[in-house]
Amino acid sequence: MMRSVSRHLPPRRLLFAAVMYSFLGVVRAEELHVVSDIRVDGLRRIAMGTVLTYLPIERGDTVDSTKAAAAVRALYKTGFFEDIRLDRQGDILVITVQERPAINTLKVTGNKDIQSEDLLKGLNENGMAEGDTFNRLVLDKMGQELTRQYQNRGKYNVEITPTVSRLDRNRVDVEIAIKEGKAARIQHINLVGNDKFADEDIIDTWESAEHNWLSWYRRDDQYSREKLSGDLEKLNNYYLDRGYVDFNIDSTQVAISADRTDMFITADITEGDQYKVSSVQLTGDTVLPKVELEKLVLVSEGQIFSRRLLELTSDSVVATLGNIGYAFAQVNPVPDIDRESKTVGISLQVVPGPRVNVRQISFKGNTRTNEEVLRRELRQLEASWYSQAAIDRSKIRLQRLGLFESVEVDTKPVPDRNDQVDVLYTIKETSSGEFQAGLGYSQDDGITATLSLTQRNFLGTGRTFSANVTRSSTSERYGFTVAEPYLTDLGVGFSYGVNWSKTRYDSDDESSYDSQQGSVSTSATIPLSENNALTVGLGWDTRTLYLYDGYYPPSYLTFLDNLGTNRIDSWTLRSGWSIDTRNDLLTPTGGAYYALSGEVALPGSDVTYYKLDADLRRYWRMGPTLLLARGEFGFGGTYGDGDQIGYPFYRGYYAGGVGSLRGFRDNTLGPCEYVTYYNDCRPTGGRIKTLAGLEVSMPGLFGKAAHGTQLAWFLDAGNVFAGTDTIDGEEVRASTGLSLRWRSPMGPISISYGLPIRQKEDDEIERLQFTFGSQF
């Protein structure tokens, strides 16, 4: 009987020793023998049939040393065994094996830079998963791969420590402990050979940057091989966009300090000479009249050569052809370089490819939303010519529903067909239903108790249903609203609602007064074009005002005296026109929203008045920042009998606070009147509102996980005025500061810190302002 081979030998020696001992055992009695039977000892998890499947020896075979060696190699190659021994008992071939242990649990700890799901997925793809056979070589190889990945992220101090714990029944627990350490910081970037441009101008757009005072936020000083590769491409583009056709990066050196915490980057470059464009021509099959495509060419003779303008030209031509069905169109710029005259002739070869139609449009991820809700937003239709503009527009319309966190679109060619594609929209649904019962706080109403139910996608139909009850120290509100966005196939929407509220006077809110009111309203939204919509609504409201002499501004009491009653009933007609080109409803990063609206109390109402309002917002994405410019304008007046009664003060405009001019106390700006009880001038509201603002925000400050969270610098300006004859530029107020909007798990929070930069002596200043538990 042979002795087993030590499992502690290196794999190659182990195999060699096992084979040699096997040779001795098999051929000891005779050089050749016929195998009458095969027995495998030591199996626990591996089936006998599995071993025989891989074994190149069968019953009746004649075995010699060559076949014995091949058998051992074949069984080791399966990866199932740590030790293999071949013996002979008469004519029976006895194979004794020791199985590799099975992985009971696999755990990764200490990782932050790379998500656990990604790490486990990579381990699984390489044969390291719970239930698999444990292989130390695979574990060591994965440790080396993880180290490489972290070093690519600039973390050269990373420590990967795998621990294997033996269990009973030939099992092991595997734990990979990761100590990531800190990313090495870039201390210096040095460009050698740049005479035409300064270092700071070239590297201004790089993702990599030298350590600076903003590095804690930008993290641009953290070295990464991928980032540097992209930055070197930007370096190349920088010169090619400025005509340096012969530009070359001769070498790149990255040095690291002895303690592996500081990086030093050096790039040696050759700038070469600047070239101009000698000629530009479109060639190939342009499909459309050549004159139409030539209008899209941004490069002209005599210009300094620019690869960026060539790429923009190619993209424009491809997009134009893509909108008429040529989904695979290409434009290949072919340069003709004349190094003697320092010029470049450019031939733009148009290759349209086959005209393509869309075979099928499908959706993925809509577990709650009916497909009808999605399809009615599509502008690309099945069995019609492919249009990239229509596909992109469909994506934006889906995003503007406000029901999805993200929408992605993918176009896939149909197998064996070059004239058809399938379009797949992958959506990630966000919570469209809310049931809220809790407490909130705002500086207007103090502590607020709220019970509300809102479903913006009722039963997956896209309809909105909401009901709410709100009570605070100064108010009670009850109501419900139902909205149907597609009453007809043409996209006409319809909504109605009923509300009742009771407001009590609060000395901290200088615009408040005692009142009770109820209202019923209906409205219809009629789309006029892709981005334009008309809204028409009719409502009835009744309110009862409780005002006392000496406690309220004299104009309030005069209004009720002229009216002759403290109950006011009104029929109101509302209409509006809006243009909405925003790319997202909840967190827009581009586009605009312009809305004009009007409200008029119809003849027969107790008070006949009208209001005109404008709300203008424009968004620009500028690198990592978002710029918002906004303006709000309003004008109110009376007609008919309302001229004698006066403009209803409860429909007046107010300014100051989070919603208008931050840094000033809520509703304290604008006209005011002396009130005897307070011996003070109390705000009365105005008939004219002028507000404007700028915001520069950083949407990605808190990462992708904090979707909808923004930190912004703002500049607010404006005021409200009693009438046109009181408008005075000296009365305009302005403030600046920072604001944070956060959709926290406990509810929306808006915090701002404003510093008035234009104010009057009597203005009430309130720098820190916030709301919790209300929408922003």
Disulfide bonds with the S-S distance in Angstrom:
Cys672-Cys681 1.96
